[in-house]
Structure formats: structure tokens, C-alpha cells
């Protein structure tokens, strides 16, 4: 159950970052869009890294 909570937080963070892209485009803010895109990449990267870590722990 603990794993699901962690991944749920990553999912919410990704949705917020993706929403930030839309808001930045609506506000015509190139810097905001770039920051939001980088945030999406970072959140997805952390999520996949965490998933790999949990998978490797389950194998041992």
C-alpha cells in the first residue's frame, strides 16, 4: 500500500506540472512553459527511477 501512495503523489505532481504548461501557454510565458516542461521530465524521471528501485527490491 505504501508503494501506491508514493506513485499517487508522483501522478498528482505530474498532472500539476502538465497543467502548468497549459497555464504558461495561456499566459504567453515562454519561461513558465519551459520550467513546467522540465518539471514534467523531472517528475516522470523520479517516478520511473522509484518504480525500478521497487522492482529490484522485489526480485531480491
Helices and strands as residue ranges (DSSP letters): H 2-26, H 30-59
